[in-house]
Amino acid sequence: MPSLLIASHNTHKMAEMATILGEDFDVQSLARHNGAPEVEENGDTFTANAVKKAVETAAWLSSQALGQALPDFVLADDSGLAVDALGGSPGVHSARFAGDNGNSTDEANNAKLLRALAGVTGDDRGAQFQCVLALAALGQASEVRTFDGICRGRIAQAESGQAGFGYDPLFIPDGHDLSFAELGPLVKNATSHRARALAKLAEYLGRG
């Protein structure tokens, strides 16, 4: 069973990835490793950020875990929302769309997105969630594999639903009339951008 350390301090993302991967993987959290660094996500693309997080976390883990059993891989994710009418924004800035210094809560990000799309209607509210995963093998962090996933949909006129996190209350995936936050985790974890990227990862590791 492959062991994967998820290189994320986002507990929602960590739990979602562990659920999607299921029992075929030993999924580990950064919470098991005190002092894990918060990698600065300053890349221009999802791929650049995911690779940076995987490589830097793998290097730190290898230097710290003397005599400790290490996972087989470090898995990092960078993902976000690209809105057609906004030229692909917020993109890599999705998590901090409303600003840095603690201003970018989910509520603030969603409110800013609705303001930015005021007056935009119909098909012009098209958008997609994008995810890139980077997989670094311990001791071979320079050899990084990436896997991507996209989920098309549209931005609702108002938030709805209590499940999920981030932009889930605003994002209505293609083929549905409800937001991810209304559809709930069973539907989201089967159809989301992250689920599609993780399916490619599982296939690569022989668990697909």
N, C-alpha and C positions, 0 to 999 in steps of 0.2 A: 504494500500500500504506500504510494508516494506521500511524503510529508511536505506540506507547503506552509511557509510562514507568510501571512498576509501583511505586506508592508503598508499598513494604514493605521492611523490613530482614530479614524472615523468608525465608531462602534456600529452605526447603522450599516455602513458598507461592509464591514467585516462580517456581521451576522448574515447579511444577504448573500455574500459570496459563499460562506460556509454552508448555508442552506442549499444553494444551487448545486454546489459540488457534491454534497451528500456523503454517504458512508464509504465511498470508494477512495476517499482521501483523508489523511490525517491533517486537519487544518489547524494551524497554530496562530495565536494572536501575539502582537507585539507586547501585550500586557505581561507575557511570560518573561520578558527580557527588559529588566530595569535599565533606564537611561537610553533607550533607543532614540536616535536622533529624529528630529522633525525635518525632513528633507525639504529644502526650498524648491517650490515648483515654479521655476522661472523660464521654462522652455516655451517656445512659440507654438508647439504642437502637443497633442495628447501623447504621441509616441515619445517625444523627447522627455516629457515629464515622467512617464511611466518607466522608461529605461533608466533615467537618473535615479528614481526612487529604488528600483530593484538593485541596481549596481551599488549604490551607496549603502543601502541597508545590508546587503550581502557582505560587503567589505567590513562594515562595522561589526556585524554578527561574528564573522570569522575571527576578528581580532579580540573580541570580548569573551567568547564562550570557551575558555580554556578548560579542557576536561569535561565539557558538557556536551551531551548529545545534540547534534545540530540537525535541523531539517534538511531534506534533500534539496529544496528549492526555496528561493524567495520569490513571491509573486506580488507585483505592484500593479495598481490600476490607476489610470487617469481617464476621467470621463466628464462629460458635460452636455450641455444643450446648445444646439446651433439653430437659430431661428432665421428662416429665409428672408423675411422682411427686414431683418437687422443685419443682413450681410454675413450671417454665420455667427453673430454674437449671441450670447456671451462667450461661447466657445471655451477656451482654456481658462477663462476668467469666471466660469459659471459659479464656483463656490464663493467667490468674492465679488460678485457682480455689483452689489450695493456699496462696496468700498471695503478697505482694509481696516485694521485697528478694531476688530470686533463688531463692525457695522453690518457685516454680511451674514445675518441670520437667514434661515429659510424664509421667514415671513418678509423680511426686508427685500430679499432677492426677488421673490414672487411679486411683491408690490411694485418694484421698479420695472419688472418685465411687463406687467399689465399697463403701467403708465406709458412705457415705450411703444406699446401696440395699440394705444388708444386711437380709435378711428379706423384701425385695420380690420377688415372683415373677411369672412369666407376662406377661400383657398389661399389668400394672402397670409393667413396665419399658420402656414405650414412650418414644420420644424422637425428636427430629429435629435434623438439622444445618440451620442457616440461614446464608444468605450475602446480603449486600447489597454491590453494586458501585456506586461513584460515579465518573462520568466527567466531568472538567473539561477544557475546551479551553483551550490556552494563550492568554492574552490575554483570555479570556472566562470566568475562573474562577468568576464569580458565577452562570454558567449551567451548573448541574450536573444531569446526568441520572443516575438511579439504576435499577438492575436487580436483581431479587431471585431467589433460588432456595431451594427447600426439598427435603430428602431425608428421608423418614420411615423409621423402623426401630425397633430396640430395643437395650437395653444387655445385653451378655452377662454371665454370672456370673464370667467370668475373662478376662484378656487372651489373645489368640491371634494369631499371624501376625507377620511381621517387616517387612512393607512399610508404607508410609505414615508418618504422624506424628500427633501430638496424640492424640485419642481414637479413632483408627482401629482399634487392637487390641480395642476394646470395642464398637464400633458395628457391628451387623448390619443392613444395609439391607433394607427390605421386598423380598420375592421371593427372598431368599437365606438360606442357613444358615451362611454364613461371614462373618467380619468384613471390613471394608475392608482391613485389614492382611493378611488371607489372600487376598482376591480379587485384590489387586494393582492397579497403576496403570491397566491397560487398562480394567478394569471400573469402577474408581472414577472415572476421568476421563470416562467416558461417562454416568455416572448420578448423580454427586454433586451436592450443593447448589451448589457452585462451578461445575460444568460447566453446570448449568441456567441460572445467572445469566449466565455467559459466552456461552451460546447466544443469549440475548436481546440482549446487547451486540453480538455479531457480526451479528445480524439488523438491528439499528438502524444499524450502520455499513455495511450492504450487503455483508456477508461471510458471511451465514448461509445 
